[in-house]
Amino acid sequence: MNLTVKNALIDMYAKCGDTEKGLENFHSLNQKDVFSWTVMISGLAMNGKSQRALQLFSQMNDVKPNEVTFLGVLSACSHGGFVKKGFYYLSTMISTYDSFLISNTMGV
């Protein structure tokens, strides 16, 4: 099975509320791309597992997050009531990632 299909499978499990099965499939991936990370982070966030979503984001070392990844992170902060963490991640977006990412995410 190729990575695109595996990512879709992870996304399906997350959208159906089975984050454990999604995580099982995510951790079984030999190689993870930005989409793998994003669907898992967003899936955890939308299922009320905000802390786990943020932990997973902090492990995203070798892959550069994109706009959708940051939306998942900010969603996790919002759903979890982590206002200070939300501001922290927003400032990280502004200071660490290029202006293209910020302009697309913020609509400026």
SERO-4910 file (N, C-alpha, C, O; in steps of 0.05 Angstrom, whole numbers):
BEGIN
 pado doro    nc1    nc2    nc3   cac1   cac2   cac3    cc1    cc2    cc3    oc1    oc2    oc3
  Met    A     17    -24      0      0      0      0     18     25      0     37     27     16
  Asn    A     12     44    -18     29     68    -18     21     88      3      1     85     16
  Leu    A     38    108      7     35    127     29      9    143     27     -4    149     47
  Thr    A      1    150      3    -24    165     -1    -48    150     10    -65    161     23
  Val    A    -49    124      3    -71    107     13    -70    104     43    -91    104     56
  Lys    A    -46    101     54    -43     98     83    -52    123     97    -65    122    118
  Asn    A    -45    146     86    -53    172     98    -83    174     97    -95    184    116
  Ala    A    -96    166     75   -125    167     73   -138    148     94   -159    155    105
  Leu    A   -125    126     99   -135    107    119   -133    119    147   -152    116    163
  Ile    A   -111    132    153   -108    145    179   -129    167    182   -142    170    203
  Asp    A   -133    183    161   -153    204    161   -181    192    165   -197    204    181
  Met    A   -188    170    152   -214    158    156   -218    149    185   -239    154    196
  Tyr    A   -198    135    196   -201    127    224   -205    151    242   -222    150    260
  Ala    A   -190    172    238   -192    195    255   -220    208    252   -233    215    272
  Lys    A   -230    210    228   -256    223    223   -279    205    234   -300    215    240
  Cys    A   -274    179    236   -294    161    248   -292    160    278   -307    146    291
  Gly    A   -272    174    289   -269    175    318   -251    153    330   -248    152    354
  Asp    A   -240    136    313   -222    115    323   -193    124    322   -177    115    305
  Thr    A   -186    143    340   -159    154    339   -138    133    346   -115    135    337
  Glu    A   -145    114    362   -125     93    369   -117     77    345    -93     71    341
  Lys    A   -136     70    328   -130     55    304   -115     74    284    -97     65    270
  Gly    A   -122     99    284   -107    118    268    -79    121    277    -60    121    260
  Leu    A    -74    123    303    -47    124    313    -31     98    308     -8     99    302
  Glu    A    -45     76    310    -32     50    304    -21     50    275      1     42    270
  Asn    A    -38     59    257    -30     60    229     -8     82    224     10     78    209
  Phe    A    -11    104    238      9    126    236     36    116    245     56    120    231
  His    A     37    103    268     63     94    279     75     71    262     99     66    264
  Ser    A     59     57    247     69     35    231     82     45    204     94     29    190
  Leu    A     78     71    198     90     81    173    120     82    175    132     91    195
  Asn    A    133     72    154    163     73    153    172    101    147    193    110    158
  Gln    A    157    115    131    164    143    124    139    159    126    118    152    116
  Lys    A    141    182    140    118    200    144    123    226    129    144    238    131
  Asp    A    103    235    114    105    261    101     88    281    116     76    274    137
  Val    A     87    306    107     72    327    121     42    319    123     29    327    142
  Phe    A     32    305    103      4    297    104     -1    276    125    -22    277    138
  Ser    A     17    258    129     15    238    151     12    252    178     -6    246    193
  Trp    A     31    270    183     31    285    208      5    301    211     -7    302    232
  Thr    A     -2    315    190    -25    334    191    -51    319    196    -67    328    213
  Val    A    -56    297    182    -82    283    186    -83    272    215   -105    271    226
  Met    A    -60    263    226    -61    252    253    -64    274    273    -80    271    292
  Ile    A    -50    296    270    -53    318    289    -81    329    288    -93    334    309
  Ser    A    -91    334    264   -118    345    262   -139    325    272   -159    333    284
  Gly    A   -135    300    267   -154    279    276   -155    278    306   -177    275    318
  Leu    A   -132    279    319   -132    280    348   -145    305    359   -161    303    378
  Ala    A   -140    328    346   -152    353    355   -182    352    354   -196    360    372
  Met    A   -193    342    331   -222    342    328   -236    322    345   -260    323    348
  Asn    A   -221    303    356   -233    282    373   -227    288    403   -230    270    420
  Gly    A   -220    313    409   -216    321    437   -191    312    450   -188    313    475
  Lys    A   -171    303    434   -146    294    445   -124    315    439   -104    310    426
  Ser    A   -130    339    449   -113    362    443    -85    359    453    -66    365    439
  Gln    A    -82    350    478    -55    347    489    -38    327    472    -15    332    467
  Arg    A    -50    306    464    -37    286    448    -30    297    420     -8    291    410
  Ala    A    -47    314    409    -42    326    383    -17    345    385      0    345    368
  Leu    A    -16    360    407      7    378    411     33    362    416     54    371    407
  Gln    A     31    340    430     54    323    435     64    312    408     88    311    403
  Leu    A     46    303    391     53    293    365     67    314    348     87    309    335
  Phe    A     55    339    349     67    361    334     96    366    343    113    372    326
  Ser    A    101    364    369    128    369    379    148    348    370    172    352    372
  Gln    A    138    325    361    156    303    351    161    306    321    175    289    309
  Met    A    150    325    308    151    329    279    177    343    272    177    366    264
  Asn    A    200    329    275    226    341    272    236    343    244    247    363    236
  Asp    A    233    322    228    245    321    202    227    331    179    236    332    156
  Val    A    202    338    186    183    346    165    174    374    172    166    380    195
  Lys    A    175    392    152    166    420    156    136    421    155    124    413    136
  Pro    A    123    432    176     94    435    176     84    454    154     99    473    147
  Asn    A     60    451    145     48    470    126     25    484    139     21    482    163
  Glu    A     10    499    123    -12    515    134    -33    498    148    -43    506    169
  Val    A    -39    475    136    -60    458    147    -51    445    173    -67    441    192
  Thr    A    -25    439    175    -14    429    200    -18    449    222    -27    442    244
  Phe    A    -12    474    217    -15    495    237    -44    499    244    -51    505    267
  Leu    A    -62    496    225    -91    498    231    -99    476    251   -114    480    269
  Gly    A    -88    452    247    -93    430    265    -82    435    293    -95    429    313
  Val    A    -58    447    294    -46    454    320    -63    475    334    -68    473    358
  Leu    A    -70    496    319    -86    517    332   -114    507    339   -125    516    359
  Ser    A   -124    489    324   -150    476    331   -148    460    357   -165    461    374
  Ala    A   -125    446    360   -121    431    385   -119    450    408   -130    444    430
  Cys    A   -106    472    405   -104    492    426   -131    503    433   -138    507    457
  Ser    A   -147    509    413   -174    520    417   -192    500    431   -205    507    451
  His    A   -193    475    421   -210    455    432   -202    447    461   -219    440    477
  Gly    A   -176    449    466   -166    442    493   -166    465    512   -160    461    536
  Gly    A   -172    489    503   -172    512    521   -144    522    527   -139    534    548
  Phe    A   -125    516    510    -97    523    514    -91    550    500    -77    551    480
  Val    A   -100    571    512    -97    598    500    -68    606    498    -59    615    477
  Lys    A    -53    603    520    -25    610    520     -9    594    500      8    605    486
  Lys    A    -15    568    498     -1    551    479     -8    560    450      8    559    432
  Gly    A    -33    568    446    -42    577    420    -26    602    411    -17    603    389
  Phe    A    -23    621    430     -7    644    424     23    637    419     36    648    402
  Tyr    A     32    617    434     60    608    431     64    596    403     83    603    389
  Tyr    A     46    579    394     48    567    367     44    588    345     57    586    325
  Leu    A     27    607    350     23    628    330     49    645    328     57    651    306
  Ser    A     61    651    350     86    667    349    109    650    336    126    661    323
  Thr    A    108    624    341    128    606    328    124    606    298    144    607    283
  Met    A     99    606    289     93    607    260    105    633    249    118    633    227
  Ile    A    102    655    263    110    681    253    141    683    253    153    693    234
  Ser    A    154    673    274    183    676    276    199    655    262    222    660    254
  Thr    A    189    631    259    205    609    249    200    603    219    219    597    205
  Tyr    A    176    605    210    169    597    183    167    621    165    161    643    173
  Asp    A    172    616    139    173    638    120    147    654    117    126    644    125
  Ser    A    150    677    105    127    695    103    105    684     85     82    691     88
  Phe    A    112    667     66     92    654     49     72    638     66     48    640     62
  Leu    A     83    622     84     66    606    101     48    624    118     24    618    120
  Ile    A     58    645    129     43    663    146     22    677    130     -1    679    138
  Ser    A     29    687    106      9    702     90    -14    684     81    -36    693     80
  Asn    A     -8    659     75    -29    641     67    -47    633     90    -71    630     87
  Thr    A    -35    629    113    -50    621    137    -67    644    148    -90    640    155
  Met    A    -56    668    148    -69    691    161    -86    707    141   -101    725    149
  Gly    A    -84    701    115    -99    715     95    -90    743     90   -106    760     82
  Val    A    -64    749     95    -54    776     90    -37    777     65    -27    798     58
***
